[in-house]
Amino acid sequence: MRGKIFADSNKIINWIPENPTGDVSGTKIAMDLMSNLLEEQEKSSILVDLTKSFRPNTAQRQIIINALKNNFHNISKIAIFGENALMKAVAAFIINASGYTNMHFFVNRNQATQWLLEND
């Protein structure tokens, strides 16, 4: 698996995907790790850094959609940053297909993190 998934000092789960298109096993490993972190921490926010990501294929998108659906109860917010127009469209499709609604796109990490730390 390329990329990183970790919980930071604010208990925000950071996902920096770098799995090349077609790396289904790497995507599955990443989503399993994210699911485990969400279970350990209970209600958490997710910060997705798309600056190094690749366009996921259909199988990868489905793995991500299923992981989100299976973990709705433990996700409070999702912030995505660093995307180009294509990746923003792909990310929006994945999030919308999962049915998750408390998600926003941001230009940079600071804006995304600030939003995640705000109390609703």
N, C-alpha and C positions, 0 to 999 in steps of 0.2 A: 504494500500500500504506500502510495506517495501521499504527501500532504501531512497535516497534523490535526489532531483533535485533542483538546485539553480544557480543563476548567481553570480559569484564572483566579486571582485573589478576590474578585467580586462574585465568584461562583457563576460567572458567565461561561457557558460552553463555547469555546472558539473552534470553528471548523475552517481550515485552510485547505480546500480540495485542490489536488494536483494530479488526480487520476486521469491518465490519457483516455480519450474516447475509446470505448471498448474494454476498459479494465473493470469488468464486472466484479471479479473477485475482490479487487481493491476497494471498490465502492461498497460492497457487502461488508467487508471488514470495518470500514469507516463507519457505516451506519450501525453496526453491532456495537462498536465502541461508544458511539454517541448515545445509543439506547441505554447502555450500561451506566454511563455517566448521569444520564437523566434519572434513572432509577435510584442511583446512589444519592443524588442531591435533591430529589423530589422536584418541586416547581422551580424551573430554571429558565433563563433566557439563552438564546443562541445567537452568536455573532458569526456571520459567514463572510469570509474574505475571498472575493472572486478575482483578485489581482493575478493569480497564477493558475487559474482553473482552465479546463478544457471543456468543450461542449460535450455533455454526456449523451450517450446513445439511448435508444428506447429502453433497453434492459436496465441501464444505470438509472434513468429517470424513474422507472417503476420501483426500483429498490429504495430510492430516496423518498418517493411518495408514500410507500408502505411504511417506512420508518417514521415519517411524520405522523401519519394516521395512527400508528400504534402507540405514539407517545404524546398525543394531544394533551392528555391529562397532566403531563409533567412539563409542558412548554408554556411559559407565560408570554414571551415575545420573541420574534425573530427579526434581526437587523442584518441587512445585506449591504455590502459596500464594495467598491472597486471594480464594478462591472462595466463592460462596454455595452453597447446597445444590444448586441446579439445575446450576450450572457444575461443581461437584464430580462430580455424576453423569455429565455429558457428558464431562468429562476422564477419569474412570474408564473409561467405555465406550471411548473412543478408545485409551487405553493398553492396556486388556485386549484389544481387537480387534486391536491390533498384535502382541500376544504378548509385549510387554516386561514384565518383572517387577520390576526394581530401581527402584521409584518410590514416593514417599510424598507425602502431603498435609500441609501445615503451615498454621498460623494466620497467620504473618507471615514477612517476608523474612529476618529474623535467624535464626529457627529453621531455615528451609529452607537457607540458606547454610551454617550450622554443620554440618548433616548432610552436605551435599555435600562439605565440606572434611575430614570425618572419614575416616580410613583404614579400609578394611575388613579 
